[in-house]
Amino acid sequence: MGNGHRMRDRFAAGTQYIGGRLRSGTSGRTQDVVNPATGETVHTYELASAADVDAAVAAARDALPGWAGATPGERSDALHRFAGVLAERAEDLAHTESVQCGKPIKLTTEFDVPGTVDNTAFFAGAARHLQGQSAGEYSGDHTSYVRREPIGAVGSIAPWNYPLQMAAWKILPAIAAGNTIVLKPAEITPLTSLMFAEAAVEAGVPDGVVNVVSGAGRDAGEHLVGHPDIAMTSFTGSTAVGRRVAEIATASVKRLHLELGGKAPFVVFDDADVEAAAHGAVAGALINSGQDCTAATRAYVQRPLYDAFVAAVADLMGTVRLGDPLDPATDLGPLVSHLQRDRVAGFVDRARAYATVVTGGEAPQGDLKRGAYYRPTLITGAAQDSEIVQSEIFGPVLVVLPFDTDDEGIALANDTPYGLAASAWSRDVYRAGRATREIKAGCVWVNDHIPIISEMPHGGYKASGFGKDMSAYSFEEYTQVKHVMYDNTAVARKDWHRTIFGDRP
Ligand code: NAD
């Protein structure tokens, strides 16, 4: 069966998941889901209207008292079962993610899907471990303690680069903490978010706790962010859209969580293992065709290693196999769309005027011509303030620049508006330690670049946003803290009443 038939049958009931069932959108406008490896339309659906968003928010509000009132153990049990259902469907999820995004099946099978199952299992455990300050008699006359309470119905918006993982990062901490949620995936890649929501309900998460509206950003997205019954907005996407989301969310005084763009530096000091650094740079730049907010995008290499590093990276890029995403031998798939490929090509073409394209810089011909492919691209000779060094490209493009002193390397790493992730490469523990302290980013790797784990937080500094996904830290985002204070004296006239009643008896 072709992918088109398979998807059309799978989502015949519609591409909105509201109150525990799939239904059609009602906007009157359709959206194609296109396999970027072939250009084939695999599904066409009706986008969500404002009324569909209202229905999803109402379902989330209705489900809130029951779910917020469930014990942590009950929520944890449902999430454990949810992890089991996802694991059973691993193959279907990996296939669908590869088809709608063009990701190599190797990546979806080894990274996207198992990462999502592991996140789910982590939040099943974390649901029972909400942390807070210990109760105590801090005033002497009262007992104080902290409650961590759900915030309410959360509205989340996700990008297209890791649709399944982004759905998981948004939905899991929210529901583990007792909130309900309406997620709006990117309109070009809604399918695995819907499958994720279905699996949650089939595992025993009640109807209405997880809802998905597949709609356009400007209307369904903005309507969700501004909705008066939504208590919190959690957004992952570009910094430009994040600014707009922040404006709308702050106007209605909502809790706000923003995971935005990145332009990760990759700093190679002159005592580093150059072979390891070159492998790390190529894998870190090309993962998911470079459509990764933490991808290595700017390599700064101390002068003695610069030539060897550039030569090794160029050689390694030449060994990466572009091909059919469903072929297990494929290393690099297409970009998510022809539009995104052309955007990336535009950045590289403009850079030719002021920098050198060492390798790549073109779309492959032959069998891959129909797809949104772009060759791994290495650029040198660009100035620090040029567009290719400063702007997020979101494609398989690595820029390499030399530096002389350690101070200069760290200053260059910090010299963009972004601060999501970075890496430092050195065998000297003091140099690496200094880099981890002084680079302004939410994650700094030493002698590696990319790995993430459920137990550790992911989130940005500077224009990369604020708030943390994954880990126990995400409960800070999806809970509100209440101080409860009990009087222990049982007297009518408390000591502190002297401020009002003076020395009157
Ligand atoms: P995008 O900002 O264009 O879109 C993200 C989401 O916002 C989509 O669902 C889109 O429909 C929606 N949207 C668009 N306009 C909107 C509006 N006016 N109001 C409300 N919603 C709106 O981003 P993208 O192109 O889908 O994804 C790539 C971007 O995501 C990159 O900048 C990347 O760095 C970022 N990203 C960040 C992280 C992180 O953790 N920091 C993770 C993944 C991706």
Boltz pocket constraint, residues with backbone or C-beta under 6 A from the ligand:
constraints:
  - pocket:
      binder: B
      contacts: [[A, 157], [A, 158], [A, 159], [A, 160], [A, 161], [A, 162], [A, 184], [A, 185], [A, 186], [A, 187], [A, 215], [A, 216], [A, 217], [A, 218], [A, 221], [A, 222], [A, 225], [A, 236], [A, 237], [A, 238], [A, 239], [A, 241], [A, 242], [A, 244], [A, 245], [A, 258], [A, 259], [A, 260], [A, 261], [A, 262], [A, 292], [A, 293], [A, 392], [A, 394], [A, 420], [A, 458], [A, 459], [A, 460], [A, 464], [A, 465]]
      max_distance: 6.0
